[in-house]
Amino acid sequence: MKLLNILCATLFPLMFSACGSVEEPYTKETFPVTGKITVDGQEPGSPIQVSCHRLDEIDTEHPTISGCKTANDGTFEISTYTSGDGMPEGEYALTFLWGKMNMLSRSYGGPDKLKKRYTNPEKSEIKFTVEPEKPVDLGVIELTTK
């Protein structure tokens, strides 16, 4: 019993001190990117998925994925690590998918109400550059179903 008390007294502090030395994951500095989407000249009324595609060299050591869903009124703030935190510097193209949220499976998809007009990053007309300390306001992006 005495040996058990000694082991507990020496091992528990070591276990807890090891927990405090966990390394934080690598994150890049991000900068705000905002905008608003209209469809056929009106607010969409339901979320549209906005995906970001890097046009310049991809960082293979620390790659990132940025994107968001719009609010029902079409406004959006792009996220990389946390909601609305923005994007790392670089050159990007945007693509759009207007599907439905499936609450049962917690997935977004289904038929694209935009008829896949805006899903190819190589054909995207929405291209922009994110620079350090310069928020990007993309203004109103007008999409069409016709």
N, C-alpha and C positions, 0 to 999 in steps of 0.2 A: 504494500500500500504506500509505503514511504517512497519507493522508487517511482510509482505512478504520479505522486504529487510533484516530485522533482522534475520528471519529464514534462508534465503539464506546465509547470512554472517556467521552464526554459523554452519549450516548443511553441506555446501559444503566442508569446510576443514576437517570435521569429515569423510565424505564419502571418500575423497581422501587418508586420512591417513590410513583408513582401508584397502585400496587396496594394500598398501605397505607391509602389514604384512602377506601376503599369504605365507604359508609354502611350501618349495620346496619338491618334492617327494623324497622318500628314494631311494638312488642308492648305489650299492655295488661297490667297487673298481674292475676294470677290467684290464686284461693283454692281450697283443696281441697274437692272434693265426692265423697263416698264413699257406698257402700250395699251392699246384698246383695239379690239377686233369688231368690225361690223360685217354682217352678211346681208347682201342685197340691200345695203343702205340702212339696215336696222340692227339693233342689239340682238344677239343670238337667242337669248332667253334660256339657254342651257349651256353648260361648260363645253369649251373646245380645247382639245389637247394641243399644246404648243411644244414642239420638240426642237432642240438646238443641235446643230451639226457643225463641227469644227471644220473650217476651210483651210487653215494653215496647218503646220506640222503638229501631229498629235503627240502629247507627252505620254510615251509608253510606260514610263516609270510611275507616274502619278496621274492616270487618266481620270477625267471627270465626265459626268453626265448631267446636263442641265435641261430644265424644262418646267412646265407647269400646266395647270388647267385654268382657263379663264373663269371669272365670276360670270353669273348669268347675264350681266350687262356688257360682257366682253372685255372688261379690264383685266390686266394680268401683271404679275411680278414674277420674273423668272427665278427659279431656285436651283441651287447646286448642292448645298449641304443641309441647309435648314430653310424653312418656308420664307420665300421672298428675299433671300440673302444676295441674289445676283449671280454673276458669272465671273470666272477668271478672265484675264485679258486674253485677247485673241480675235481672230476673224471667224464669223459664224454666218450660217444660213438657217432660216426657220422653216419648219414644215407644220402643217395643221391637219388635224383629224377631228371631225365633228361626229362623234358617236353617242353612246349612252352609257351611263354608269349602271352596272349590274350590282345591286346592293347585296344580293345573295353570295356572289362569288368575289365581291369587292374588286371587280375588274372593269376597265373602261374599253369599249370596243363596239363591235357590231357594224352594220352598214354605215359607210361614211356619207353623211348628208351633203358633203361637198364633192361627192362623186370622184374621190381620189385625185382631184385637180392639184392639191397642194401637198402631196405626200413625198415627192421626189426632191431631195435636197439639191441635186444638180440643176434642177429647173426652177428652183425657188427664186422669186424676185425680191425677197426680203433678206438682204445681206447687210451686215453691219460689223463694226469693229468695237471691241471693248478695250478701253485704255485705262491705265491706273488713275484713280481719283477723279474719273469723269463718268458720272451716271449717264446712262443712255435712255432717252425717251423716244421710242419708235413712233409715237403719235398714233394716229388711227390707221389701221391696216384694213383695207376694204377687200373682202372676199366675196365670191359669188357662187350661187348654186346653179346658175344658168350657163 
